[in-house]
Amino acid sequence: MTASHSDSLVVLFGATAGAYGAKLGSDERELILLVWQVVDLPSKKVGTLHKSLVKADNLELSDQCREVTGLTPEGLGKAEPLDRVLQQFIQLVSSDLKVFGRNSYTLCSDGQLLIRQVLHPETSKKNFLLSDCFYSFYDLRKEFHTCYPSSAAVKDQTIKTMAEYLGLGTDEAEEDFGVWQVKTMVAIIFSMLSENCDHIFTNPEIVKYKYETGPCSKSETVDSETVIRARGLPWQSSDQDIARFFKGLNIAKGGVALCLNAQGRRNGEALVRFVSSEQRDLALERHKHHMGSRYIEVYKATGEEFLKIAGGTSNEVAQFLSKENQVIIRMRGLPFTATQEDVLGFLGPECPVTGGKEGLLFVKYPDGRPTGDAFVLFSCEEYAQNALKKHKEILGKRYIELFRSTAAEVQQVLNRYMSTPLIPTLPTPIIPVIPPPYTIATGSIRDCVRLRGLPYTAGIDDILDFMGDATADIKPHGVHMVLNQQGRPSGDAFIQMKSADKAFMVAQKCHKKMMKDRYVEVFQCSGEEMNFVLMGGTLNRSGLSPPPCKLPCLSPPAYAAFQTAAVIPAEAALYQPQALLPTARTPQASAAAPPAVTYYPAQAAQLYMNYTAYYPSPPVSPTTVGYLAAPPGAVAAAAATATHTPLLPQPGALVRMQGLPYNTGMKEILSFFQGYQLHKDSILMLYNFSGQPSGEALVTFPSLDLAKKAVAEKNGQLLGGCCVELLLV
């Protein structure tokens, strides 16, 4: 057992099959050695010194490990596995304590790494529990610095430097590896207990047993030195899974925020807030550690980013999340007519909701319309597991999706829906702009620069900050972000400068300059080279490679003729579809095509933004603008004519179809909605950035009542062997 002030310490030292010293545990290698000795503080006596080898699953040793420890795979192959060694550790420590008549002790290790970065992560991955004694320990380096303030900083301390400071012998060759370290640590402790210092061990380091959920307010102050971004998470990961990945480190209460994309689905990223900068720095050492078979990237993040995801202001949400230590489940796809009684009946008696109706939170638009989402509280893991077994069961005529959720996800979803405007016209912050008659330069003049190696989180504002004073020399609409075939940032961007001299100066000044935690390469290039890449080609040492999709009979400058009519910016996508639908056609309107109008955000960076529709790089959020109104070939053909195809179908009530077979055409959709007064102009097929069918379509019904009727009657029915989901937009 442990205590805040124990009569005995157990001095503990260990080594892994990989890195040693300051990088211990950073490479995920397994523990291969434990050495320990009991120290009785009142009598200043010691117990037997124990050394135990540990048989790792992977017996391959690094060169550094072989050199430092002198161990071999053959010797380790005869050892016991970690779980048995830890059992022996508990038994032997208890026996040694009885000799001194003691029954409580606290571990004492050389720094944090052995406990936090090796033992806790490894036992978590191997699915066995550590004894309570491993959840509190003394960091000898911190205790030493407290006792001797004039000594080196804690981060620079080692067993050897502490011994040298006290004038103790430092000849490691006299003893086996691990034995010398423990004996020296014991000698250091006795020096600290001497009359000159009379040090008392009173405040041990604490390892949290489990992650605590809880709400976060936007008014909170979050230290940026405590936040990281984890990327590459499995989409079904919960906050508890992420807490397990960081096992041994103390995450702040409610400190896991899963990030969602524009469709409200998890995007494989999370922001995690730790209790201190020291814990955050240890978390960064787990960069590219594994969660199952996937490696997870870990980067620094800011408190502002965390609050943007996890912070909330709704009293209703705060009250819902005020019940602590609850398991949160998200329900998605509920019928819009579903009531609290319907949801409780769907879940059944085998998974009772905490507080009954009070444990349900329906997500609604600001005008009170349901979104089809709800969050549910359960008091224990068993009830939550029973609820998850109902994933994709039917309620009414719809199948319901159930997922684990977090307090931060509740805030994020509510913030997103509550921020959706209700008015059918665009407000003043977003202004209609007639696209200017500019084109992308295509000559051989090297008046452009290419940025390569940008952080994937970098935006327009980051690029402008990166360029500093040279921002004034950027042409209007001259910043072009390059996306990959999946619509994600590629790490590249092109910038059009006012002259070749300006481009040369920027390349010289900014090449290999740091942006966030990455250095960015900056090269001077021509408009022709830039245009090839923006159209999907590649620019490398071998020269130019053509785009992967062939757009017939169009030279690069021709794209400017249709670039602003094909993509809706992320900000405009938030508004009700009525605001984006074209007005009804009239004979007068058909005589002359109206000018193409797009919507730009009224922000400082707007001057430099160029929303383009050619594959693959519209510089807008890849998670919010996921579809083109036509495949690239069709867009190109439309560009060759003088008229523009409307982005959305005829005005009316809009329904989104999801889950369509990829070979579905308008004929199949018209047949699916037979009797609902539709025609081919009512249907808009959606395509992804590579020009392939996305499996979705937008359908405009003559009236809202007819659209609601279609959703109620046709949702969940089969089309071409696929279950089609209908959503009233």
C-alpha positions in Angstrom: 0.0 0.0 0.0 1.0 3.6 -0.3 0.9 6.7 1.9 1.6 10.4 1.6 4.3 9.9 4.3 5.7 6.4 4.4 8.2 4.9 6.8 9.8 3.0 4.0 11.0 3.7 0.4 11.5 1.1 -2.3 14.3 2.4 -4.6 13.4 1.2 -8.1 15.5 1.2 -11.3 14.8 -0.4 -14.7 15.9 -0.6 -18.3 14.2 -1.5 -21.6 15.4 -3.2 -24.7 15.8 0.1 -26.5 16.7 3.7 -25.5 18.3 4.6 -22.3 18.5 7.7 -20.2 16.5 10.7 -21.2 14.8 8.7 -24.1 13.7 5.8 -21.9 10.3 4.6 -23.1 10.2 6.9 -26.1 10.6 4.0 -28.6 7.9 1.7 -27.1 10.5 -1.0 -26.3 9.7 -3.5 -23.5 11.1 -3.6 -20.0 13.9 -6.2 -19.6 15.4 -5.3 -16.1 14.2 -4.3 -12.7 16.4 -3.7 -9.7 15.1 -2.6 -6.3 15.9 -2.3 -2.6 13.9 -1.4 0.5 15.1 1.6 2.6 13.7 2.0 6.1 13.7 5.7 6.8 13.6 5.9 10.6 16.4 3.4 11.2 18.3 4.3 8.0 18.7 0.6 7.2 18.3 -1.3 3.9 16.8 -4.6 2.9 18.1 -7.1 0.4 19.0 -5.8 -3.0 17.0 -7.6 -5.7 17.8 -7.8 -9.5 15.3 -9.5 -11.8 15.5 -9.9 -15.6 12.3 -9.7 -17.6 11.5 -11.7 -20.6 10.2 -9.4 -23.3 7.9 -10.5 -26.2 10.5 -9.2 -28.6 14.0 -10.2 -27.5 15.8 -8.1 -30.0 18.0 -5.6 -28.2 19.3 -2.3 -29.5 23.0 -1.7 -29.8 22.8 0.9 -27.0 21.0 -1.6 -24.7 23.6 -4.3 -25.3 26.5 -1.9 -24.7 25.0 -0.3 -21.6 23.4 -3.3 -19.8 25.6 -6.1 -21.0 22.5 -8.3 -21.4 21.9 -10.8 -24.2 18.8 -12.2 -25.8 19.9 -15.7 -24.7 20.0 -14.6 -21.1 16.6 -12.8 -21.3 15.0 -15.8 -22.9 15.3 -17.7 -19.6 13.7 -15.0 -17.5 10.1 -14.6 -16.4 7.5 -12.4 -18.2 6.6 -9.0 -16.8 3.4 -10.0 -15.0 5.2 -12.7 -13.0 8.2 -10.4 -12.2 5.8 -7.8 -10.8 4.1 -10.4 -8.6 7.5 -11.5 -7.3 8.3 -7.8 -6.7 5.2 -7.3 -4.5 6.0 -10.5 -2.5 9.7 -9.8 -1.9 9.0 -6.2 -0.9 6.4 -7.3 1.6 8.9 -9.8 3.1 11.6 -7.2 3.4 9.2 -4.8 5.1 8.3 -7.4 7.8 11.9 -7.5 8.8 11.6 -3.8 9.8 8.1 -4.1 11.2 6.7 -1.9 8.5 3.6 -2.3 6.3 3.6 0.8 4.1 6.0 2.0 1.4 6.3 4.4 -1.5 8.4 3.8 -4.6 11.4 6.1 -5.4 12.7 6.2 -8.9 15.3 8.2 -10.9 13.0 10.6 -12.6 9.5 10.0 -14.1 10.2 7.8 -17.1 10.4 4.3 -15.6 7.0 4.7 -14.0 5.1 6.9 -16.4 6.6 6.0 -19.8 7.5 2.4 -19.4 5.6 0.4 -16.7 2.1 2.0 -17.1 2.0 2.0 -21.0 3.4 -1.5 -21.3 1.1 -3.1 -18.7 -1.9 -1.3 -20.3 -1.0 -2.8 -23.7 -0.6 -6.2 -22.2 -3.9 -5.9 -20.4 -3.0 -6.5 -16.8 -3.4 -4.2 -13.8 -0.5 -2.7 -11.9 -0.6 -2.8 -8.1 -1.6 0.3 -6.2 2.0 1.0 -5.3 2.8 2.1 -8.9 0.3 5.0 -8.7 2.4 7.1 -6.4 6.2 7.5 -6.3 8.9 10.0 -5.4 11.0 11.5 -8.2 14.5 11.4 -6.7 15.7 14.2 -9.0 13.0 16.6 -7.8 13.5 15.6 -4.1 17.3 16.1 -4.6 16.8 19.6 -6.1 14.4 20.5 -3.2 17.0 19.4 -0.7 19.9 21.0 -2.6 18.5 24.1 -4.5 22.0 25.1 -5.8 22.3 21.8 -7.7 21.6 21.4 -11.4 18.1 21.8 -12.8 15.8 18.8 -12.5 15.8 18.1 -16.2 19.7 18.0 -16.2 20.1 15.7 -13.2 21.2 12.1 -13.5 22.3 9.6 -10.8 25.9 10.3 -11.6 25.6 14.1 -11.4 23.8 13.9 -8.1 26.5 11.5 -6.7 29.2 13.9 -8.0 27.5 16.8 -6.3 27.6 15.0 -3.0 31.2 13.7 -3.6 30.1 10.1 -3.7 32.0 7.4 -5.6 31.0 7.2 -9.3 32.9 4.2 -10.6 30.1 2.3 -12.4 32.4 -0.5 -13.5 32.7 -1.9 -10.0 29.1 -3.2 -10.1 26.6 -4.9 -12.5 24.4 -2.6 -14.4 21.4 -1.6 -12.3 23.0 -2.6 -9.0 25.4 0.4 -9.0 22.4 2.7 -9.8 20.3 1.5 -6.9 23.2 1.5 -4.4 24.1 5.0 -5.4 20.4 6.2 -5.2 20.3 4.7 -1.6 23.5 6.6 -0.7 22.0 9.8 -2.1 18.8 9.3 0.0 20.9 8.7 3.2 22.8 12.0 2.5 19.5 13.8 2.2 18.4 12.3 5.5 21.5 13.4 7.3 21.4 16.1 10.0 22.7 18.7 7.6 19.6 18.4 5.4 17.0 16.4 7.4 14.9 16.0 4.3 11.4 14.6 4.6 9.6 12.7 1.8 6.1 14.1 2.0 4.6 14.9 -1.5 4.8 11.9 -3.9 4.1 12.1 -7.6 0.6 10.8 -8.3 -0.5 8.8 -11.4 -4.3 9.1 -12.0 -6.1 5.8 -11.8 -8.6 6.8 -14.5 -9.6 9.6 -16.8 -12.3 11.9 -15.4 -14.9 13.3 -17.8 -16.4 16.7 -17.3 -17.5 19.9 -19.1 -15.3 22.8 -20.2 -16.4 26.4 -20.4 -15.3 28.8 -23.1 -14.5 31.2 -20.3 -11.8 28.9 -18.9 -8.1 29.8 -19.3 -6.2 26.9 -20.9 -2.4 27.0 -20.8 -1.1 26.3 -24.3 1.9 24.5 -22.8 -0.5 21.7 -21.6 -2.2 20.8 -24.9 -1.3 18.3 -27.7 -3.0 17.2 -30.9 -3.2 13.5 -31.6 -3.6 12.5 -35.2 -4.3 9.2 -36.9 -6.8 7.8 -34.3 -9.2 5.1 -35.3 -12.5 6.7 -36.1 -14.3 4.7 -33.4 -11.9 5.7 -30.6 -13.4 7.1 -27.4 -12.0 9.4 -24.8 -11.2 6.4 -22.7 -9.2 4.8 -25.5 -7.2 8.0 -25.9 -6.6 8.1 -22.1 -5.4 4.5 -22.3 -2.9 5.5 -25.0 -1.5 8.1 -22.7 -1.7 5.8 -19.7 0.7 6.9 -16.9 0.2 10.6 -17.7 -2.3 12.8 -16.0 -4.9 14.2 -18.3 -6.9 17.1 -17.0 -10.6 16.6 -16.1 -12.6 16.7 -19.3 -9.3 17.1 -21.2 -10.0 14.8 -24.2 -11.7 16.6 -27.1 -12.4 14.5 -30.2 -12.4 16.6 -33.4 -15.3 16.4 -35.8 -15.5 17.2 -39.5 -18.2 19.4 -41.1 -20.5 16.4 -41.3 -20.3 15.9 -37.6 -18.2 12.8 -37.9 -14.9 12.1 -36.2 -11.9 13.0 -38.3 -9.3 10.9 -36.5 -7.9 13.7 -34.5 -8.2 14.8 -30.8 -6.9 17.6 -28.6 -5.7 16.4 -25.2 -5.1 18.7 -22.2 -2.8 17.6 -19.5 -2.5 18.9 -15.9 1.0 20.4 -16.4 3.5 21.3 -19.1 5.7 18.5 -17.7 3.0 15.9 -18.5 2.5 17.5 -21.9 6.2 17.1 -22.7 6.1 13.5 -21.8 3.1 13.0 -24.0 5.1 14.4 -27.0 7.6 11.6 -26.5 4.8 9.2 -27.5 4.8 10.5 -31.1 4.2 7.6 -33.4 3.5 5.1 -30.6 0.8 2.6 -31.5 -2.9 2.3 -30.8 -3.5 -1.3 -32.0 -1.9 -1.5 -35.4 -2.0 2.2 -36.1 0.7 4.7 -35.1 -0.5 8.0 -33.6 1.1 11.3 -34.4 1.4 13.7 -31.4 2.1 17.4 -31.9 1.9 20.6 -29.8 -1.4 22.5 -29.9 -2.7 25.6 -28.2 -5.3 26.4 -25.5 -7.3 28.4 -28.0 -7.6 25.3 -30.3 -8.7 23.2 -27.3 -11.4 25.7 -26.2 -12.7 26.0 -29.8 -13.4 22.3 -29.8 -14.2 21.5 -26.1 -15.6 24.8 -24.8 -19.3 25.5 -24.4 -21.6 28.2 -23.2 -25.0 26.5 -23.1 -26.6 26.2 -19.7 -28.6 23.1 -20.9 -25.3 21.3 -21.9 -23.6 22.3 -18.6 -26.5 20.9 -16.6 -26.5 17.7 -18.7 -22.8 17.2 -18.2 -22.9 18.1 -14.5 -23.5 14.5 -13.6 -19.9 13.3 -13.3 -18.4 9.9 -14.0 -21.1 9.0 -16.6 -20.6 7.2 -19.8 -21.8 9.2 -22.8 -23.4 7.6 -25.8 -24.3 9.5 -29.0 -27.3 8.5 -31.0 -27.5 9.5 -34.6 -30.2 9.2 -37.2 -33.2 9.5 -34.9 -36.6 10.2 -36.6 -37.4 13.9 -36.3 -40.6 12.9 -34.5 -38.8 10.8 -31.9 -39.7 11.7 -28.3 -37.9 11.0 -25.0 -40.3 8.1 -24.4 -39.4 6.6 -27.8 -35.7 6.7 -27.1 -36.1 5.2 -23.6 -38.3 2.5 -25.1 -35.7 1.8 -27.8 -32.9 1.4 -25.2 -35.1 -0.8 -23.0 -34.7 -1.9 -19.3 -31.3 -3.6 -19.9 -29.6 -0.2 -20.3 -31.3 2.3 -17.9 -30.6 5.9 -18.6 -29.2 8.0 -15.7 -32.0 10.1 -14.4 -34.5 8.8 -16.9 -35.5 11.7 -19.2 -32.9 14.0 -17.6 -30.2 11.8 -19.0 -31.3 12.5 -22.6 -30.1 15.6 -24.5 -31.7 16.1 -28.0 -29.7 18.2 -30.4 -31.8 20.9 -32.1 -31.4 23.8 -34.4 -31.9 27.3 -32.9 -35.6 27.3 -34.0 -36.2 24.1 -32.1 -36.2 21.7 -35.1 -34.6 18.3 -34.3 -31.4 17.4 -36.0 -31.7 13.6 -35.5 -28.9 13.5 -32.9 -29.1 12.9 -29.2 -26.7 12.2 -26.3 -27.5 9.7 -23.5 -25.9 9.2 -20.0 -25.3 5.8 -18.5 -24.0 5.3 -14.9 -21.7 2.4 -15.7 -19.8 0.7 -18.5 -22.2 -2.4 -18.5 -25.2 -0.3 -19.3 -23.3 1.6 -22.0 -22.1 -1.7 -23.6 -25.8 -3.0 -23.7 -26.8 0.2 -25.5 -24.0 -0.1 -28.0 -25.3 -3.6 -28.9 -28.4 -1.8 -30.4 -26.2 -0.1 -33.0 -28.2 0.1 -36.3 -31.4 -1.3 -34.8 -34.6 0.2 -36.1 -36.6 3.0 -34.4 -39.7 3.9 -36.4 -38.5 3.4 -40.0 -34.8 4.4 -39.4 -31.8 2.5 -38.2 -30.0 4.3 -35.4 -26.3 4.6 -35.0 -24.8 4.5 -31.5 -21.2 5.6 -30.6 -19.2 6.3 -27.5 -18.9 10.0 -27.0 -17.3 12.6 -24.8 -18.2 15.8 -23.0 -16.2 17.7 -25.6 -18.1 16.1 -28.5 -21.4 17.1 -26.8 -20.1 20.7 -26.7 -18.8 20.6 -30.2 -22.0 19.2 -31.8 -24.2 21.7 -29.9 -22.0 24.6 -30.7 -22.1 23.7 -34.4 -25.9 23.4 -34.7 -26.7 26.3 -32.5 -24.4 28.6 -34.6 -26.3 27.7 -37.8 -28.2 30.9 -38.9 -32.0 30.7 -39.3 -32.5 33.6 -41.7 -33.0 32.7 -45.4 -30.7 35.4 -46.7 -27.1 35.9 -46.1 -26.1 38.4 -43.3 -23.7 41.3 -43.7 -20.5 39.4 -42.6 -20.7 37.4 -45.8 -20.9 39.6 -48.9 -21.7 38.7 -52.5 -18.8 39.4 -54.9 -18.8 39.4 -58.6 -15.7 37.3 -59.5 -13.0 39.7 -60.8 -11.8 39.1 -64.3 -8.4 37.8 -63.2 -6.6 34.7 -64.4 -3.7 32.7 -63.1 -0.5 33.7 -64.9 0.9 30.9 -67.1 4.1 32.4 -68.5 7.6 31.4 -67.9 8.3 34.5 -65.7 9.3 33.2 -62.2 7.0 35.5 -60.3 5.6 32.8 -58.0 6.8 30.8 -55.0 6.1 27.3 -53.9 5.8 26.4 -50.2 6.5 22.8 -49.4 6.3 21.0 -46.1 3.5 23.1 -44.5 1.9 21.8 -41.3 -1.4 20.1 -42.3 -3.2 22.4 -39.9 -1.8 25.5 -41.6 -4.3 28.0 -43.0 -4.2 31.2 -45.0 -3.5 33.3 -41.9 -0.5 31.1 -41.0 1.0 31.6 -44.4 0.6 35.3 -44.2 2.2 35.4 -40.8 5.0 33.2 -42.1 5.7 35.6 -45.0 5.8 38.7 -42.8 6.5 41.9 -44.6 6.4 40.2 -48.0 2.7 39.8 -47.6 2.3 43.3 -49.1 3.8 42.0 -52.4 1.3 39.2 -52.9 -1.1 39.6 -55.9 -4.8 39.8 -55.0 -6.3 36.3 -54.8 -2.7 35.0 -55.1 -2.6 32.3 -52.4 -3.5 28.8 -53.6 -3.6 25.9 -51.1 -3.1 22.4 -52.8 -5.2 19.5 -51.7 -4.6 15.9 -52.4 -7.0 13.4 -54.1 -8.9 12.9 -50.8 -9.5 16.6 -50.4 -7.0 16.9 -47.5 -4.2 19.5 -47.3 -1.1 18.2 -49.1 1.4 20.4 -47.3 2.0 22.5 -50.4 0.9 26.0 -51.4 1.6 28.4 -54.3 1.8 32.2 -54.0 1.7 34.7 -56.8 4.0 37.7 -56.2 3.9 41.1 -57.9 7.2 40.5 -59.7 10.0 37.9 -60.2 12.3 40.0 -58.0 9.8 39.9 -55.1 9.4 36.1 -55.6 13.2 35.7 -55.5 13.5 37.8 -52.3 10.8 35.7 -50.6 12.4 32.5 -51.5 15.8 33.7 -50.1 14.3 35.1 -46.9 11.8 32.3 -46.0 13.4 29.1 -47.2 13.6 26.6 -44.3 12.0 29.1 -41.9 9.9 27.5 -39.2 6.1 27.4 -39.2 4.8 25.9 -36.0 7.0 22.9 -35.4 8.1 22.3 -39.0 10.5 24.0 -41.4 9.0 25.0 -44.7 10.9 24.9 -48.0 10.3 27.9 -50.3 11.2 27.8 -54.0 10.8 30.3 -56.8 8.8 29.1 -59.8 6.8 30.2 -62.8 3.0 30.6 -63.3 3.1 27.7 -65.7 4.7 25.4 -63.2 2.2 26.5 -60.5 -0.7 26.0 -62.8 0.3 22.4 -63.7 0.4 21.4 -60.0 -2.9 23.2 -59.2 -4.5 21.1 -62.0 -3.3 17.9 -60.4 0.0 17.5 -62.1 3.3 17.1 -60.3 6.4 19.3 -60.2 9.7 17.5 -59.4 13.3 17.3 -60.4 12.3 15.5 -63.7 10.1 18.4 -64.7 6.3 18.6 -65.1 4.0 15.6 -65.1 0.5 16.2 -66.5 -2.6 16.1 -64.3 -4.2 12.6 -63.6 -7.6 13.7 -65.0 -7.6 14.8 -68.6 -9.7 17.9 -69.1 -10.5 18.1 -72.9 -9.3 21.0 -75.1 -8.8 23.6 -72.4 -5.7 25.6 -71.7 -5.0 26.4 -68.1 -6.2 30.1 -68.2 -9.6 28.9 -69.3 -10.4 27.6 -65.8 -10.9 31.1 -64.5 -14.1 31.3 -66.5 -15.9 28.8 -64.2 -13.8 28.7 -61.1 -16.2 30.6 -58.8 -19.4 28.8 -59.8 -18.4 25.3 -58.8 -17.5 25.3 -55.1 -19.4 26.8 -52.1 -17.0 28.3 -49.5 -17.2 26.7 -46.1 -18.8 29.8 -44.5 -21.6 29.8 -47.1 -22.2 26.1 -46.6 -23.5 26.8 -43.1 -26.6 28.6 -44.4 -30.0 27.3 -45.2 -30.3 25.8 -48.7 -33.0 28.4 -49.7 -30.3 31.1 -49.5 -28.1 29.2 -51.9 -30.8 28.0 -54.4 -31.0 29.9 -57.6 -34.2 31.9 -58.3 -36.9 30.3 -60.4 -36.3 30.5 -64.1 -38.2 32.9 -66.2 -38.2 33.5 -70.0 -36.3 36.7 -69.5 -33.7 35.1 -67.3 -33.0 32.4 -69.8 -32.2 34.9 -72.6 -29.0 36.0 -71.0 -27.0 34.1 -68.4 -26.6 35.9 -65.1 -23.1 36.7 -63.9 -21.5 34.0 -61.7 -21.7 35.1 -58.0 -19.7 33.5 -55.2 -19.5 34.3 -51.5 -16.3 35.3 -49.8 -15.7 35.7 -46.0 -15.3 39.4 -45.1 -12.0 38.8 -43.3 -8.5 40.3 -43.7 -7.2 37.2 -45.4 -10.0 37.4 -48.1 -7.9 39.5 -50.4 -5.5 36.6 -50.9 -8.0 33.8 -51.2 -8.8 32.2 -54.5 -11.6 29.7 -54.4 -11.0 27.5 -57.5 -12.9 24.5 -58.8 -10.3 22.8 -60.9 -8.9 19.5 -59.6 -7.5 19.1 -57.0 -7.0 22.3 -55.1 -9.8 24.6 -54.0 -8.2 26.4 -51.0 -11.1 25.9 -48.7 -11.6 23.5 -45.8 -11.4 19.9 -47.2 -13.7 18.7 -44.5 -16.5 21.2 -45.3 -16.3 21.3 -49.1 -16.3 17.7 -50.2 -18.3 17.6 -53.5 -18.4 19.2 -56.9 -21.7 19.7 -58.7 -20.4 17.7 -61.7 -17.3 15.5 -62.5 -14.3 17.3 -63.9 -15.1 16.3 -67.5 -18.6 17.8 -67.2 -17.2 20.9 -65.5 -14.7 21.4 -68.3 -17.4 21.0 -71.0 -19.6 23.5 -69.2 -16.7 25.9 -69.1 -16.4 25.8 -72.9 -19.9 27.2 -73.3 -21.2 30.7 -72.4 -23.8 29.5 -70.0 -23.5 28.3 -66.4 -25.3 25.3 -64.9 -26.9 26.2 -61.6 -25.0 24.7 -58.6 -28.2 23.4 -57.0 -31.5 22.1 -58.6 -34.8 23.9 -58.7 -36.0 25.9 -55.6 -38.1 24.1 -53.0 -37.5 21.8 -50.1 -34.1 20.0 -50.3 -33.5 16.3 -49.4 -30.1 14.7 -49.3 -29.7 11.1 -50.4 -26.9 9.1 -48.9 -25.8 5.5 -49.5 -26.6 5.3 -53.2 -25.0 2.7 -55.4 -22.2 4.4 -57.4 -23.8 3.5 -60.7 -27.1 5.2 -59.8 -28.4 7.8 -62.4 -31.3 10.2 -62.5 -33.5 7.6 -64.0 -33.2 5.3 -61.0 -33.8 8.2 -58.6 -36.9 9.3 -60.5 -38.2 5.8 -60.3 -37.4 5.6 -56.6 -39.5 8.8 -56.0 -42.3 7.8 -58.4 -45.4 9.8 -57.6 -43.6 12.7 -55.9 -43.8 15.2 -58.8 -40.1 15.2 -59.6 -38.3 15.7 -62.9 -34.7 15.5 -64.0 -34.0 19.1 -63.1 -35.0 18.3 -59.5 -31.9 16.0 -59.1 -28.3 17.0 -58.6 -25.7 14.1 -58.4 -22.7 14.8 -56.2 -19.1 13.9 -57.2 -15.9 13.8 -55.1 -12.8 15.7 -56.0 -11.5 12.9 -58.2 -14.6 13.1 -60.3 -16.1 9.8 -59.1 -19.7 9.5 -57.9 -19.9 10.1 -54.1 -22.9 7.9 -53.5 -25.0 11.0 -52.6 -27.4 13.3 -54.4 -29.5 16.4 -53.7 -33.2 16.3 -54.6 -35.6 19.3 -54.6 -39.2 18.7 -53.9 -42.0 21.2 -54.9 -43.0 21.7 -51.2 -41.8 21.1 -47.7 -44.7 18.8 -46.9 -44.0 16.6 -49.9 -40.3 16.5 -48.9 -41.2 15.4 -45.3 -43.6 12.8 -46.7 -40.8 11.4 -48.9 -38.4 11.2 -46.0 -40.9 9.5 -43.7 -42.0 6.9 -46.4 -38.8 6.3 -48.3 -36.0 6.6 -45.8 -34.2 3.3 -45.3 -35.7 1.6 -48.4 -33.5 -0.2 -50.9 -32.2 1.2 -54.2 -30.1 -1.2 -56.3 -29.5 -3.4 -53.2 -28.3 -0.5 -51.0 -30.2 1.0 -48.0 -30.7 4.7 -48.9 -30.8 7.3 -46.1 -32.8 10.5 -46.6 -32.1 13.7 -44.7 -34.1 16.8 -44.9 -31.6 19.6 -45.3 
